[in-house]
């Protein structure tokens, strides 16, 4: 499929949308728009802040939002209350457009609890499921550790990694539902992916906003442990 048919945008909270929002600016979250220029269909990944802004950005590019992909349940990714602020997130987006919200099945009750969205309005998935957007398919990878149902999205030589893997470091495992051993196994599974996809993280915590997987495996300190014993010495739970 022609590469120019793929519509893809990496958007930084507080800069590209939710401009002026102090929490968005502080948290440095990325959201993503993924679509098919030929059909006009578009998915949004992790719309936590000013979700209506993301709908408008897509529409300004001639795209129509047809679904939401959520990496995990934390409010800075799907909305909810954090740091004394309430983020409108997915719930506000569903008031603008009636679209499915794709979450990992393990994460579904957590997302429902944090956002206030009824479980029946969420679509749960298993590892390896695929979600179509126009003529493209996005593979959903269950990568627990940061949360029980954290998931990454693999498509067209790109990997949206949420808070499982950053360009430098990885997501914390000491929040409720986190598990250090699960994180080790998830990181090793990502390290073994074929094709050297470009990794797009959930936050901009590094000099570069993205990097090829082989470079991350080589340089990111969380990729150094190759066995669980090494990991537990290096990153005690």
C-alpha positions as CSV (number, residue, x, y, z in Angstrom):
1,X,0.0,0.0,0.0
2,X,1.3,3.4,-0.9
3,X,3.1,5.1,2.1
4,X,1.5,8.5,1.3
5,X,-1.9,6.9,1.9
6,X,-1.1,6.5,5.6
7,X,-2.2,9.5,7.7
8,X,-0.1,9.7,10.9
9,X,0.4,12.5,13.3
10,X,2.3,12.6,16.6
11,X,0.9,15.4,18.8
12,X,2.3,16.8,22.0
13,X,-0.1,17.9,24.7
14,X,0.1,21.5,25.6
15,X,1.8,22.4,22.3
16,X,-0.2,20.9,19.4
17,X,-3.5,20.6,21.3
18,X,-4.8,21.6,24.7
19,X,-2.6,24.7,24.3
20,X,-2.2,26.6,27.6
21,X,-3.4,23.6,29.8
22,X,-0.8,23.6,32.6
23,X,-1.3,19.8,33.4
24,X,-1.0,18.9,29.7
25,X,2.2,21.0,29.4
26,X,3.7,19.5,32.6
27,X,2.9,15.9,31.7
28,X,4.2,16.0,28.1
29,X,1.9,13.4,26.8
30,X,1.7,12.3,23.1
31,X,-1.5,11.6,21.3
32,X,-1.6,10.1,17.9
33,X,-3.9,10.2,14.9
34,X,-3.7,7.2,12.5
35,X,-5.8,7.1,9.4
36,X,-6.3,6.2,5.7
37,X,-6.2,9.3,3.4
38,X,-8.1,7.4,0.7
39,X,-11.1,6.5,2.9
40,X,-10.8,9.4,5.3
41,X,-11.1,7.2,8.4
42,X,-9.0,8.1,11.4
43,X,-8.3,6.7,14.9
44,X,-7.0,8.7,17.9
45,X,-4.7,7.2,20.5
46,X,-4.9,8.4,24.1
47,X,-7.1,11.6,23.9
48,X,-6.8,12.7,27.5
49,X,-6.9,16.5,27.2
50,X,-9.2,18.7,25.3
51,X,-10.5,15.8,23.2
52,X,-12.5,18.2,21.0
53,X,-9.3,19.8,19.8
54,X,-8.2,16.4,18.5
55,X,-11.4,15.9,16.6
56,X,-11.0,19.4,15.1
57,X,-7.4,18.7,14.1
58,X,-8.4,15.5,12.3
59,X,-11.3,17.3,10.5
60,X,-9.0,20.1,9.5
61,X,-6.9,17.5,7.7
62,X,-9.9,16.1,5.9
63,X,-10.3,13.1,8.2
64,X,-13.2,11.8,10.3
65,X,-12.7,10.1,13.6
66,X,-13.9,6.5,13.6
67,X,-12.5,5.1,16.8
68,X,-10.3,5.5,19.9
69,X,-7.3,3.3,20.9
70,X,-6.3,3.5,24.6
71,X,-2.9,2.3,25.7
72,X,-3.9,2.1,29.4
73,X,-6.2,3.6,32.0
74,X,-4.2,6.4,33.6
75,X,-6.0,9.8,33.5
76,X,-3.2,11.4,31.5
77,X,-4.0,9.0,28.7
78,X,-7.8,8.6,28.8
79,X,-9.1,11.3,31.1
80,X,-10.2,11.3,34.7
81,X,-9.0,13.0,37.9
82,X,-5.3,13.5,38.7
83,X,-3.3,16.1,40.6
84,X,-6.5,17.7,41.7
85,X,-7.6,18.3,38.1
86,X,-10.3,16.5,36.0
87,X,-9.3,15.7,32.4
88,X,-12.2,15.5,30.0
89,X,-10.6,12.9,27.8
90,X,-12.4,10.0,26.1
91,X,-15.7,10.8,27.9
92,X,-15.9,14.3,26.3
93,X,-14.8,12.9,23.0
94,X,-17.8,10.4,23.0
95,X,-20.1,13.4,23.5
96,X,-18.8,14.8,20.2
97,X,-18.6,11.5,18.1
98,X,-20.1,8.1,18.6
99,X,-17.2,5.8,18.0
100,X,-15.8,2.6,19.6
101,X,-13.2,2.7,22.3
102,X,-10.7,-0.1,22.0
103,X,-9.0,-1.2,25.2
104,X,-7.3,-4.4,26.3
105,X,-9.8,-6.7,28.1
106,X,-7.7,-6.7,31.2
107,X,-7.8,-2.9,31.3
108,X,-11.5,-2.5,30.6
109,X,-12.8,-2.2,34.2
110,X,-9.9,0.1,35.0
111,X,-10.7,2.4,32.1
112,X,-14.4,2.4,33.0
113,X,-13.7,3.2,36.6
114,X,-11.3,6.1,35.9
115,X,-13.3,7.7,33.1
116,X,-16.9,7.0,34.2
117,X,-17.7,5.4,30.8
118,X,-20.0,2.4,31.1
119,X,-18.2,-0.9,30.4
120,X,-20.7,-1.6,27.7
121,X,-19.4,1.4,25.8
122,X,-15.8,-0.1,25.7
123,X,-14.6,-2.7,23.3
124,X,-12.2,-5.2,25.0
125,X,-9.5,-7.0,23.0
126,X,-7.0,-9.8,23.4
127,X,-3.3,-9.9,22.5
128,X,-2.9,-10.1,18.7
129,X,-6.3,-8.7,17.9
130,X,-6.4,-6.2,14.9
131,X,-8.3,-3.0,14.5
132,X,-8.9,-1.7,11.0
133,X,-8.8,1.9,9.9
134,X,-9.6,2.2,6.3
135,X,-7.3,-0.2,4.4
136,X,-4.8,-0.4,7.3
137,X,-4.7,-2.9,10.2
138,X,-3.3,-2.1,13.6
139,X,-2.1,-5.0,15.7
140,X,-2.8,-4.8,19.4
141,X,0.0,-6.1,21.7
142,X,-0.8,-6.8,25.3
143,X,2.2,-5.5,27.3
144,X,1.4,-5.6,31.0
145,X,3.7,-4.2,33.6
146,X,2.9,-0.5,33.9
147,X,-0.8,-1.5,34.3
148,X,-2.5,-4.9,33.9
149,X,-3.9,-4.2,30.5
150,X,-1.3,-1.9,29.0
151,X,-1.2,-2.4,25.2
152,X,1.0,-1.2,22.3
153,X,-0.1,-0.7,18.7
154,X,2.0,-2.1,15.8
155,X,1.3,-1.0,12.2
156,X,3.2,0.0,9.0
157,X,6.7,-0.1,10.6
158,X,5.6,1.9,13.6
159,X,5.0,1.0,17.3
160,X,3.0,3.2,19.5
161,X,4.3,2.1,22.9
162,X,2.3,4.1,25.4
163,X,4.0,4.0,28.8
164,X,5.4,0.5,28.3
165,X,8.5,1.7,26.5
166,X,10.0,5.2,26.2
167,X,12.9,6.2,24.0
168,X,14.8,6.4,27.4
169,X,13.4,4.3,30.2
170,X,10.0,2.6,30.7
171,X,6.8,3.2,32.6
172,X,6.7,2.9,36.4
173,X,5.5,-0.4,38.0
174,X,4.7,0.9,41.5
175,X,1.3,2.3,40.7
176,X,-1.8,0.2,41.5
177,X,-1.9,-2.7,39.1
178,X,1.7,-2.4,38.1
179,X,4.0,-5.5,38.1
180,X,7.8,-5.4,37.6
181,X,8.1,-9.0,36.5
182,X,5.4,-8.4,33.8
183,X,7.2,-5.3,32.7
184,X,10.4,-7.3,32.1
185,X,8.6,-9.9,30.0
186,X,6.8,-7.1,28.0
187,X,10.0,-5.3,27.3
188,X,11.7,-8.5,26.1
189,X,8.7,-9.2,23.8
190,X,9.0,-5.8,22.3
191,X,12.8,-6.1,21.9
192,X,12.1,-9.3,19.8
193,X,9.8,-7.6,17.3
194,X,10.8,-8.0,13.7
195,X,11.2,-5.3,11.1
196,X,12.8,-2.6,13.4
197,X,9.7,-0.4,13.8
198,X,10.0,3.2,14.9
199,X,8.9,3.5,18.5
200,X,6.5,6.3,19.4
201,X,6.2,6.6,23.2
202,X,3.4,7.9,25.4
203,X,5.5,10.8,26.7
204,X,8.3,13.0,25.5
205,X,10.9,12.2,28.2
206,X,14.0,12.1,25.9
207,X,15.8,14.3,23.4
208,X,14.2,12.7,20.4
209,X,10.4,12.1,20.3
210,X,10.8,8.7,18.6
211,X,13.5,6.3,17.7
212,X,14.1,3.0,15.8
213,X,13.6,-0.1,18.0
214,X,17.2,-1.3,17.4
215,X,18.6,2.0,18.7
216,X,16.4,1.8,21.8
217,X,17.4,-1.8,22.4
218,X,21.1,-0.8,22.1
219,X,20.9,2.4,24.2
220,X,18.0,2.3,26.6
221,X,19.1,1.1,30.0
222,X,15.9,-0.9,30.7
223,X,16.8,-3.2,27.8
224,X,20.1,-4.3,29.3
225,X,18.8,-7.1,31.6
226,X,18.3,-10.2,29.5
227,X,17.1,-12.5,32.3
228,X,14.5,-12.0,35.0
229,X,17.2,-12.4,37.7
230,X,19.2,-9.6,36.1
231,X,16.1,-7.5,35.9
232,X,15.2,-8.0,39.5
233,X,18.7,-7.0,40.6
234,X,18.7,-4.0,38.2
235,X,15.1,-2.8,38.7
236,X,13.8,-4.2,42.0
237,X,10.0,-4.4,42.2
